Amino acid sequence: MGTACIKVTKYFLFLFNLLFFILGAVILGFGVWILADKNSFISVLQTSSSSLQVGAYVSIGVGAVTMVMGLLGCIGAVNEVRCLLGLYFVFLLLILIAQVTVGVLFYFNADKLKQEVGNVVMDIIRDYKVNASSSREESLQEAWDYVQAQVECCGWVSFYNWTENWEIQNSTEVLYPCSCEKAQEGDNRHIVKKGFCSNSTLDKNNPDDWPVHKEGCMEKVQEWLQENLAILLGVCAGVALIELLGLLLSICLCRHIHSEDYSKVPKY
């Protein structure tokens, strides 16, 4: 390979690693978002499945290592250091294997995750109370209120799920979840209603009279998950493509570096 081709390969590898570094930061940020988000359906998903939390920690680890390896790849490519390029190749291959493993894990646990989410949501609905007994229970209730208000749905399969709630069953008043209530003209949609609303003009034995959304959240949540999963898969596919290109370019450059000067490696 000529000198010109080596230079082109070197700087292409540098650009790929720069992009790789940025995408590593995106993966790390995604994992942090899953763990930190307490005000959306992600909070419910975390409780329903430990595999999601494991996946979040794996994403943080892979993202951090990806950023470090992107930095090593940039240094190794620009300074033509075979040792760094070889180390970069090995770790990049391990990262790619880890990402494929996580993807397979999520794919084969999709049905189990769906069932677990349904069970957790039904537990939230049955045990929902105005004064939550713990901060964790309160955060789950707030997350579910947010989902129902933003998605404009009620219950899991249908709004009838709320008839299983302990407080609604044992109240002398006609109660229904405020977050399910249909928005009136002039209402601020950014404010999520919490707790139970009452209406003395309604028939206690006829939930059909509740002024709430009738459609359950299951189908809409599944649509939301599919949309976000498509985005996630797109990001992962882009990262995997860059990783494969990085592997090819690094091994190609490493093979054509016959001597190396370690004095060119930055010292800190």
TIDODO-29524 format. One line per 10 residues: for each residue x, y, z of C-alpha. Coordinates in steps of 0.02 Angstrom, whole numbers, plus 32768, in hexadecimal, padded with zeros to 4 digits. Layout:
X:Y:Z | ... .
This chain:
8000:8000:8000 | 8044:80AA:7FCF | 8069:8138:8046 | 7FD5:819B:8004 | 7F5D:8109:8023 | 7F9F:80F3:80D4 | 7F82:81AB:80F7 | 7ED1:81A3:80B2 | 7EAD:8107:811B | 7EF8:815A:81B4 .
7E8D:81F6:81AA | 7DF0:8195:817C | 7E0D:812C:8217 | 7E23:81CC:827C | 7D7D:8211:823C | 7D23:816D:825D | 7D66:8169:830E | 7D31:821C:832D | 7C80:81EE:82F8 | 7C92:814E:835D .
7CBE:81B5:83F7 | 7C20:821F:83E0 | 7BB1:8186:83C8 | 7BFE:8139:8464 | 7BC6:81D4:84C3 | 7B16:81BB:847B | 7B11:8106:84B7 | 7B4F:8139:8564 | 7ACD:81C4:856B | 7A43:8149:853A .
7A72:80D5:85CA | 7A75:8166:8645 | 79CB:81A1:8606 | 797D:80F6:8626 | 79BD:80F6:86DA | 7998:81AE:86FE | 78ED:81C3:86AD | 7868:81BD:8736 | 77DA:8218:86E0 | 77AE:81AB:864C .
7786:80F8:861E | 7840:80CE:862A | 782B:80D4:86E8 | 77A4:804D:86DD | 780F:7FE6:8667 | 78A1:7FEB:86E1 | 7834:7FA3:876A | 77E7:7F1F:86FB | 7888:7ED4:86B9 | 7935:7EC6:8704 .
7978:7EA3:8654 | 7955:7F58:8626 | 79C0:7F96:86B6 | 7A49:7F19:8686 | 7A3D:7F59:85D3 | 7A4C:800C:8611 | 7AEA:7FE5:8674 | 7B31:7F87:85DF | 7B0A:801D:8570 | 7B65:8091:85E9 .
7BFB:801B:85EF | 7C00:8001:8533 | 7BEB:80BC:8514 | 7C79:80E9:858B | 7CEE:8065:8543 | 7CBC:809A:8493 | 7CEE:814E:84B8 | 7D96:8115:84FF | 7DB6:80A3:846A | 7D86:812E:83F2 .
7E09:819B:8444 | 7E8B:8110:843B | 7E60:80F2:8385 | 7E78:81AA:835C | 7F22:81AF:83B2 | 7F59:8109:8367 | 7F23:813B:82B7 | 7F70:81E9:82B4 | 8013:81B2:8305 | 8019:8108:82AD .
8035:80A3:834C | 8017:7FE9:832B | 8004:7FC0:83E3 | 7F73:8039:83F9 | 7F24:8003:8355 | 7F2E:7F4C:8389 | 7EE4:7F73:8434 | 7E5E:7FDB:83DF | 7E32:7F4A:8369 | 7E21:7ECB:83F7 .
7DB4:7F39:8466 | 7D4B:7F72:83D3 | 7D28:7EBD:83A7 | 7CF6:7E9A:845D | 7C82:7F31:845D | 7C2E:7EF5:83BD | 7C13:7E49:8409 | 7BCA:7E97:84A7 | 7B51:7F02:8442 | 7B15:7E6C:83DE .
7AFD:7E0B:8481 | 7A93:7E96:84CD | 7A2B:7EA3:842E | 7A09:7DE8:842D | 79DD:7DEE:84E6 | 795A:7E75:84CB | 7914:7E20:8430 | 78F6:7D77:8482 | 78B1:7DC7:8522 | 7834:7E38:84C9 .
779A:7DCC:84F2 | 77D3:7DB3:85A5 | 77ED:7E6F:85B7 | 773E:7E91:8574 | 76F0:7E19:85F2 | 7755:7E5F:8683 | 7726:7F12:8654 | 766D:7EE2:8653 | 767B:7E92:86FF | 76D5:7F28:8749 .
7659:7FA5:8700 | 75C6:7F42:8745 | 7619:7F40:87F0 | 762E:7FFE:87E6 | 7576:8013:87B8 | 7536:7F9F:8842 | 75A3:7FEC:88CA | 7597:80A2:8890 | 756F:8115:8921 | 7571:81D0:8942 .
75F2:81C3:89CC | 7678:814B:8991 | 76D0:80E8:8A1A | 777F:80FC:89CE | 77DE:816E:8958 | 77F6:80DE:88DD | 773B:80BC:88D9 | 7719:8176:88C4 | 7793:8184:8832 | 7742:80EF:87DB .
7695:813A:87F2 | 76D1:81E1:87AD | 7721:8189:8718 | 767F:812F:86F1 | 7619:81CF:8705 | 7690:8221:8689 | 767A:8192:860C | 75BB:8195:8617 | 75B3:8253:8607 | 762F:8264:8577 .
75F7:81CC:8513 | 753E:81F0:8539 | 7513:8141:8570 | 74D1:80EF:860F | 74FE:804B:8662 | 7566:7FC4:8610 | 74EC:7F60:85A4 | 745D:7FDC:85BF | 741D:805B:863D | 73BE:7FCD:8694 .
7465:7F99:86E3 | 744E:802B:875C | 73B2:7FD9:87A5 | 742C:7F60:87FA | 747B:7FEF:885C | 7466:7FDC:8919 | 743A:8093:893D | 73BB:809D:88B0 | 7368:7FFD:88E9 | 735C:8032:89A0 .
732E:80E9:8989 | 727C:8127:89A8 | 729A:81AA:8920 | 72A8:8191:8866 | 7365:8196:8848 | 73C9:8188:87A8 | 7482:81AA:877F | 749F:8262:8758 | 752C:823C:86DE | 74AE:81DF:8670 .
7435:8271:8669 | 7410:82B7:85BD | 745D:8363:85A7 | 73E5:83F4:859F | 73FB:848B:8530 | 7476:8503:8582 | 74C9:847D:85EE | 7587:8482:85FB | 75C1:83DE:85B1 | 766E:83F2:85FD .
7626:83DF:86AD | 760C:8328:86DA | 757A:830B:874F | 7596:8291:87DD | 752D:822F:8857 | 7471:8212:884A | 73E8:8286:880F | 7335:8279:884D | 728C:829F:8800 | 71EE:828D:8868 .
717D:828F:87CE | 71C1:81EB:878B | 717F:813D:87AC | 71FB:80E1:881D | 71D1:8039:87CD | 71EB:8074:871A | 72A2:809A:86EC | 726A:80BD:8639 | 722F:8168:8677 | 72DF:819B:86AE .
731C:8232:8648 | 73BE:81D7:861C | 7414:8192:8582 | 73CE:80E5:855F | 7462:809C:8501 | 74E4:803A:8564 | 759C:8069:8561 | 75E1:7FBF:852B | 75D5:7FD9:846F | 7610:808D:8475 .
76A2:8061:84E6 | 76D3:7FD5:846F | 76CF:8050:83DE | 773C:80C8:8444 | 77B8:803C:846A | 77BF:8006:83B3 | 77E0:80B9:8379 | 786B:80D2:83F9 | 78B0:8024:83DA | 78BF:804E:8321 .
7925:80E9:834E | 7992:8083:83C4 | 79AE:7FFB:8342 | 79DB:807F:82C2 | 7A5E:80CB:8336 | 7AA3:801E:835F | 7AAB:7FF0:82A7 | 7B0A:8091:8282 | 7B83:806F:8310 | 7B9E:7FBB:82D6 .
7BC3:7FF5:8224 | 7C43:8073:8263 | 7C8F:7FED:82D1 | 7CA3:7F75:823E | 7CF4:7FFE:81D6 | 7D64:8028:8269 | 7D99:7F72:8278 | 7DC3:7F66:81BE | 7E21:800B:81B8 | 7E82:7FEA:8259 .
7EBF:7F3D:8223 | 7EE8:7F7F:8177 | 7F4E:8010:81BD | 7F9E:7FA2:8242 | 7FDC:7F26:81BE | 8033:7FAF:815B | 808C:8004:81EA | 8139:7FB5:81E7 | 8188:8024:826B | 8143:808F:82F3 .
8184:811F:835A | 813C:811F:840A | 8183:81CD:8426 | 80F3:820D:83B9 | 8072:81CF:8438 | 8034:8261:84A3 | 8072:8259:8557 | 8007:829E:85E4 .
